Amino acid sequence: MGNIVRFAEESSRRGFTRIQSSYSAREISRQFGLDERRIRRWTEEGLICKAEESGGEECRYDLRTLDIFRRVRDMRHRGLTFRQIEAELQGQLNLFPGGEGEVVALPRRTTAFQEALLLHEKGDAGAAQWYLKAAAEGDHVPDAYCNLGILHFQARNIADAFDCFTQALAADPRHFESHFNLAHLYFEAGDLRLARVHYEMAAKIEPSFADLYYNLGLVHALDGALPEALAALRQARDLVPEEERERVDEVLSTVREELAKAPPPDRERR
């Protein structure tokens, strides 16, 4: 099991998942299990707006569109087809004055949460106070507590990190990032049972996030549940980009080796 322990230690260095000020099409694809070509087509058709500051060839997507992608995820959970989802998105656009697909530009002030994100991404410790301000003002409350929890973990304030992730889930029990991060925190603390519970809850919310299954596979492996580990890692392999498959294949190979060494259940009962 030594190699599995090593992989688990490497996994913990991969870090938490936080809410960002903007996302690339690839990052959106990875987080929401959407094909990049679909995301780009929706952008070209005006169903999804890119960030105002997007420049060059790469589209960036900001908090407004993150909220839209989260609604898309909810619609998929309700069983809507992509055609139905596109009709819903088109219907939302038609609520704006100025014609089909045309969003009227309005001046927008920087909110407390947006200010916190900008400071966080610069490594400015002042981000923590802005996250608290955002939460107090009702501005992206679960997102604010989620990112604040990451800052507390990085400062080794583990109890405060736990508290922030649980406050995020109190505000939104289906907050994907907080379930994932809380699972990761329990993984770091060595509580494999609760890590597994929160990874599995995260998987119910977003079943297409590869890192989730990779970490869940490690949890199962460390807990001695090798068949379950194999199944989770196979899911991770199916979901990761091609350039990352080697990392997953290495762990898969180790789990298969450990599984081959394990005695069959019938032999153990004798």
N, C-alpha and C positions, 0 to 999 in steps of 0.2 A: 504493500500500500504506500510505500515511500514516494513513488512518482506521483501518485494522486495527491498526496499532501503537498508536494512541490507545486503542482498545478493549482491547487487551491490557494496557496500563498501568492502565486503570480496573479490569480484572478482578483484577489483583494486589492492589488495595485492598479487595477483597471479603473477603479473609482466608482462614484455614484453617477446617477443620471440627473442632470439639473435642467431647469427651464432656462432657455437662452433668449437673448434679445432678438436673434434672427437665426434662421435655419437654411441650409442648402436643400435642393431637391433630393439629394441622396440621403441627407439626415431625416427628412420627412418620410421618405420611402422606407428607411430602416425602422423608424419608430412606429409607423402606422401600417406597415405591410402593404403599401400601395406601390404600384409599378411607377417608376420614374417617368415613363412615357405618358402615362395617364395624368400625372401631376403637371407635366409640361403642357399637355393638351388643354387641361382645365385652365391653366394660366393664359395660354394663347386665346382661348375662347372667352376669357373674362369671368369665368366662374370662380376663380381664385385670384386674388390680387397679390402681387408681389410687394415686397417692402418698398417704400418710397425711395429709400437711399440705394436700392439695388443699382449697380452699375456694371458695365462690362458684359461679358457673355453669360455669367452665372446668375441665375435668379436667386434672390434671398427672400425668405418669408418671415414676417414678424409676428408679434403677439396676436394681432387681429386674425391673421390667417391660421395661426396655431389653434385658436379657438374654433375656427371653421373646420379644420381637420379633426378636432376632437368631436365636433358634431357629426362629421362624416363617420367616424368610428362608432358613435352611438347609433346612427342610422343603419350601419352594417349589422350591429348587434340585434337590431329590431327586425332584421331579415330583408331589408330593402335591397333591391338589385342596384347595380351601378347606374342603370338608366333611370331608375326612380330617384336615386340620390342626385343625379345631374339635374333632373326636373325640379327637385327641391331647391338646389343651389340657384338655378335659374329663377325660380319663384322669389327667392330672397333678393336677388339682384333687381327684380322688377319692382320691388318696394321702394327703390330709390327714385327720386325725381330725375328727369333729364333723359329718359329714354332707356331702352333695353340694354342691359349690360354696361350702362354708364354710371359710374359712381361719382357724385359731386364731391369735389375736394373741399374739406372744411378745415380751418385752422385747428390744430390739436396741441394742447399743452402736454408737457412731459409729466406723467403721473408718478406717484411715489414708487410704484413697483418698477416702472421703466427706469427711473433714476437708480434704484437699487441694482438692477441688472447691469447697467452701464458701469457702475462702481465695482460690482462683483467681477466683471470681465477685465477690469483694469487692475484687479488685486487690491483694491482700496478697502481697508477695514471698515470704513464708514458705511459700507453696503448693509451691514447688520442692522443699523438704526433705521435705515430707509425701508428694509423689509418689515420691521416692526411697525413703522408708520403706515406702510401699505396695508398690513393686516388690520390695524386699528381703523383705517378708513374704508375697509371692505373692498380693497383693490387687489384682485387676484389672491384672495386669502390663502387657499391651499398651496398655490404656487410660491407665495412669499414664505410661508412656514417651511415648505419643502427645501427651498434654497438656503434658508437660514439654518436648517438642520445640518446641511452640508458644511456650512461655515463653522458651526459648532464642532462638528466632528474633526475638521481640519485643525481646529484649535485645541483638540483633545478634550473638549467638554462633552463627554459621551452622554451623560444624563440629560443635558440640555438638547443634544441631538435627538435622542429618543423622544423627548417631550415635544420637540418641533414637528417631527414626522407624525406623531400621534395627533397633534393639534391640526395638522393638515388633513388627516383622515377624518377627524371630527367635523371639519368644515365640508369635506367631500369624501365620503366613504369609498368612492370609486376612483380616487386620484391615483392614476397609474404610477407616476414617478415616486410617490411617497410609499406605496406598497413595495415597489422594487427596492427603494433605498432602505426602508425598514428591514426588509429581508436581508439586504447586504450588511446592515448594521448587526443583526442577529448572527449572521454568518461570521463576521469579524469577532463577535463576542463568544463564538463557539456554541451557540444555542441552535443546533441543526434543526430541531423540530419546528421552532418558530420561524427560522429562515425558510424552511420548506413551505410552511403555511402561507407566508406572505409572497413567496415566489409564485405559488400556485394561484393565489388570489390575483396577482398581477397578470398571470397568464389568462385568466378568465376575462380580464378587461382588454388586454392587448395580446392576442395569441400569436402575433407575428414578430415578436421582438427577440432576436436571436440570442443576445447576451443573457436574457432571462433563462433560456433553456440550458445554456452553457453552465451558468452558475447552479441551476437546479440539478444538473447532472453531477456536478462536483459534490453538492450536498448529499445526494443519494449515495454517491460512491464512498464518501467519508463515513456515512452512516451504515455502510455495508450492504445497501440495497442495490446490488450491481445490475440486475436486469432493468430496474427503473432508471438507473444512471445511464445505461446504454440507450434506452428509449429516448430520454431527454436529450442526450448528446446527438443522437441521430436527427432529432428535430432541429437542434441548433445548426447542424451541418447543412440541412436543407435550406435554412434561412439566411446564413451568413453570405456575404459577397465572396466570390470565388477566391480572391486573394487572401482571405482569412481562413479558408478551409483547412490549411495545413495545421494551424493551431488546434482546431477541433479534432482533426484526424489523429493527432498525437495523443490526445487524451482518450479518444475512442479506442485506439490500439492498446493503451495501458489498461483500460477497463476490461477489454476483451481478454487480455492476458490474465488478469485477476480472476475473471469469471471462469476461465478454463481451469484454474487451479482449485477453484471451490468444489468441494464434494457435492454430488447430487443430493437433493433433499431426502431421497429414500435411504441412501447410505447413512446420512446423519441420524435418521430415526432408528436404524439398527444399532 
